[in-house]
Amino acid sequence: MSDGNDKPARNLVISDKVMIEMKGVHKWFGDFHVLKNIDLTVKEGERIVIAGPSGSGKSTLIRTINHLEPHDEGHIKIDGVELTEDLKRIDEVRRDVGMVFQQFNLFPHMTVLENCTLAPLSVRKMAEKDAHDLAMKFLERVRIPEQASKYPGQLSGGQQQRVAIARALCMNPKVMLFDEPTSALDPEMIKEVLDVMVELAQEGMTMLCVTHEMGFAREVANRVVFMDAGEIIEEAPPQEFFSAPKNARTKEFLAQVLAH
Amino acid sequence: MDDVTGRPAMRRKKNAAPVEWIRRNFFSSVSNTLLTIVSLYLLWLTIPPVLDFTIFSAVWTGTTRDACLEPGAGACWPFVWANIDQFIYGRYPPSEIWRVNLTFALGIAVIVPMLIPGLPARRLNLVFLLIIYPLVAIVLLAGDRPGLPPVPTSEWGGLLVTLVVAITGIVASLPLGVLLALGRRSSMPAIRMICIIFIEFWRGVPLITVLFMASVMLPLFLPEGVNPDNLLRCLVGVALFSSAYMAEVVRGGLQAIPTGQYEAARALGLTYWQAMIRVVLPQALRHVIPGIVNTFIGLFKDTTLVLIVGIFDLLGQVRAQLSDPSWSLPQGALTGYIFAALVFWAFCFGMSQYSNFMERRLDISRGR
């Protein structure tokens, strides 16, 4: 990760403003109870890493935040706007919540630049020139401005994921959701993506990140949320989480992921 | 012939001597040699007589049937020249034919720029093609405006009718088919049911039945005095019929697009329609260009079925002229059908070549 960076991100200011509030959220896939009574409050500027074994509902949890997965019970509020079935409100929330997927999900029929300008142009109704400048600014920030006119299929996985981050940032989101952003990458490309994410955290972006990168959690997160079987089992700052886990299941999980 | 794909073998042996190339590709084994000989024999049986009939023994000049009466004469092309106006315009009044020509010319002027990739103002052009041009064409062809005496559709015929039916079907079936395909995949049960019933209904009936219903049965159910034009009824029938087929082709393309594409678009704040129009459909339609063009070609040829409800398309008009006693000839029917076949082939081959061109071009521009 950002080696030699001796200014840990967790010392950043966290405001008192509540950005995401989940209360008593339940979700079922058919008979399968994937989210059980989730309570989670995220304040502005917080960087939360959600960890847990696969199938524990981590991805589903962050996908309910922008309503890609509708929740069945409970309340979710994003920056004061409650998520209901009201489509207008869902779109409103989605504009302010950026998301980065495991499989990048770039649009293969558009150039990198077009991928980035699509939402500013058609959702924010930005002028062409402004959208272009904005996209170039973020492509520079993720260090691939020279690839702007290429198609996603011509880029490496790490480059594609950085474009996906730039694409989300072009909407000026208040929150960024990362759904296992490095899991589909070859090992040598993980660092370039994590570096971008660390920088983003240092700039004070509110982030929720589902990841197995425990090093990233240690360095960047101010809170680690551990999930198992659809429940939040434990929530703690990273030092405490890694050195003194309370729950037996957390200990077991940490023993497995930190073993190698 | 040893190599099923054919192409790579030819490329590899490009620099080899022609004799060597022939030996390798046509006579590499006993079975291959046999196949080559059988194929050559079949070609020998079919090609020379066809060429002889259509070109070498054919009568090219003359103005009456007498020119074609000599024994052993092949195709009687003067029959086609003499009736070319009927073949193209049907019974459209000769003094008004300029209106059809103008419509054709305008059509070419609108469609050709659409087909050439990379020209500017395509959106404007599309609006013109889909909205303004049809209106202009209706006014020009049907008339009943100052300076344009009315020409009832019963007088339209020939290639004019073929093109009107085919182009209306093509232009209407793509957007309708896309809507139906989206509806069939909708999460709203009512919309999904309606689309499934619609698609399965139209796919389940033969086009002949549709045309009969439109032409003969529909007027019986409509209230007195409401009697839409026969050609119009058939146009609607053909458009709905082909849109059901188009819907299934498009659905195939939609299924090939990973849900992550749609989710990524929605996560960026795009609405359902924005996500579909900007992200999902461009990819889905590209996947199914061959299927779409296949449907277009099928539709183009199916237009000949309007003959059975008393509308004379190109083929119907050729058949009609065959019964003209002043051109009664033993080889008349064959000549007429070969001509009709050539015209249909030219249009269909053009469409298929254009689709190949588009596929190649899209592949290149994606850098793949």
Interface residues (C-beta under 8 A of the other chain):
Chain A: N66 L68 D91 R94 R95 V97 G98 M99 F101 Q103 N105 L106 F107 P108 H109 L118 A119 S122 V123 K150 Y151 G153 Q154 A164 R167 A168 M171
Chain B: P258 G260 Q261 E263 A264 A265 R266 A267 L268 G269 L270 T271 Q274 R278 V279 P282 Q283 R286 R366 G367 R368
